[in-house]
Amino acid sequence: MNDLYYLRRLSIYIKKYWYIFIFTTIGLVINALTEAAIPIVIKPFIDGTFVDKDQTIIKMAPVFLVCLFLIRGIGGFMGHYFGSWLSTKIIMDIRNHMFQTVLKLPTQTIEGSTTGKIISKFTYDASNVAYSLGNIITIVVKDTLLVLGLLSYLFFLDWKLTLITFLMIPPIVYVVKYFNKRLRKTSIKMQEMMSEVTQTINETTNCNKIIKIYDGFENERNKFLKNIKDLRFWQMKQSVAAAANVPSVQFFVALVCSIIIYYVTIRAQNDLTTVGGFISYIAAMLMLSSPIKRLTSIAEHFQKIIAASKSVFDFMDEEVEPNIEENKKSIRTFSGRITFEKITYSYPNSKDSALKNISLKINAGDKVAIVGSSGSGKTTLANLITKFIDSNIGNIYFDDIEIKKISVNELRKNIAFVGQQIDLFNDSVKNNIAYGELSNKNENDIRKACEFAYASDFITNLPEGLNTKIGERGSRLSGGQRQRIAIARAILKDAPIIIFDEATAALDSESEKFIQLAIENISKKKTCLIIAHRLSTIKKVDKIIVLENGSIVEAGTHDELIKQNKQYANFIKMQNI
């Protein structure tokens, strides 16, 4: 029933292009019928030319053969072309739907999966669906029709003799059933190994500096070698199963064929059949071998398509963020007031709570800094505001509206975000700043945002200014330059709430100065939540919240917390501020 479920899901994609499927089928039918006609025309050709020496048949035979193979070629072209069109279109649609799922997956789901595994689903699994589907369509339509045509002709020539061919059916069914299980297992394992290979390549590309600095060449070589050895191991197991399947079936076919050939030879010796009839019967019997062989290999393609479809459709069925694209037209603009009411949050598979009973009120226009040691819950708090995660206990209010009653799209329209890890695209500076919903902004607004972010000077010096391509993740820019582009993007959004998640943690002093000035520009009349590691950047904020082990241990202004001489004061002393 599970197999049928995935096949039904796949059939939806085929139904969408039913007319192309019909053209594919017509082409395969023409190809199959003309191929089945070859042994049929052998009898009159041989008897009419070599035996009866009929001049009409002698003259028409070459013309008929040329026409027969011409029609067969047209049918073959139609079947191949339209079949390729259908399979490539289906794989395009599947990949598109998978990508729509990736866009809507919760952040936790994406972070909990490996990049290689996701990429493997797009490349290997999706390709397997289309490739195996194309093979199955060809086998089911063309080879089934060819076998039926040849068997019908054999029945016409000698139905008693042809009944012997059915002796091969029971052993073939047993062989197919036996190898069916092995092919399923190997297909699933190959998918898993392919994702491991993809992940290793992805990690090696992204972490190439670490590999070189820490001399990780041998480690990565060994890891990759193990992955490709494991992949080859399961490929060979599948090859063995597939290879053993076909000759096993062929053995029973050959056994029956040998009996029939012997019988027909005896009949020919006794003049009970003509030369043409003998050759025609033998040709039809021999031609049965190839389509029957392909029909038995359908199990291999069937298992591949089931395994690949399961991987693809299970991925599509992953739970996505609810209402992520609702309320695109009627978006409320919040003032920026945020209230945390007894918030508790625990990460999956974690015994300890990342946040414990957090109650906090941030007024519109407030600049609030969240400080604390690593693992104290700072980023978790920011992720709750953006709804990247949902609290287990308690609630968050925006202008007295419960966060659960606000759609994801509406909430994020009101929030700009600048993180420590800057996410930039392999595109121009302009397209990275005016990204997504900001793409309709005019160039004058973009340039103003760059000025406020103190990014104009270095952008002007780039080869093509705003149109300069910055490389993957902004690799052609310095850390400070990447950070200022992210701030320019946040300024251009002009959202009432801005979150800075340790935006200056990894920068040098000069870059930090520019970033600090940019933050001051962007935070005017905005509600700012600043998660800070460098405490020198937060002296002028309205309120500082100190977190420790997921709980608020101190709250107040810089001067107030210094006077209390507790955790915050210790942090200040440690940083020699």
Protein Blocks (a to p, Z undefined) as FASTA:
>chain_A
ZZmmmmmmmmmmmmmmmmmmmmmmmmmmmmmmmmmmmmmmmmmmmmmmmmnopaklmmmm
mmmmmmmmmmmmmmmmmmmmmmmmmmmmmmmmmmmmmmmmmmmpcfklmmmpcfklmmmm
mmmmmmmmmmmmmmmmmmmmmmmmmmmmmmmmmmmmommlmmmmmmmmmmmmmmmmmmmm
mmmmmmmmmmmmmmmmmmmmmmmmmmmmmmmmnopmlmmmmmmmmmmmmmmmmmmmmmmm
mmmmmmmmmmmmmmmmmmmmmmmmmmmmnopacfklmmmmmmmmmmmmmmmmmmmmmmmm
mmmmmmmmmmmmmmmmpccdehklgokllccddfhiacdehiacddehiabdfbghiacd
ddehiacddeddehilpmmmmmmmnomaccfbdcddeehiafklpcfklmmmmpccddfb
dcdddddfklmmmgcjlmmpcfklmmmmmmmnopmmmmmmpmnlmmlcebjhhlmbcfkl
mmmmmmmmmmmnopabdcdehkllmpcfklmmmmmmmmmmmmgopacddddfblmlmmmp
mbdcddeehiafbgcdfklmmmnopmklmmmmmnoZZ
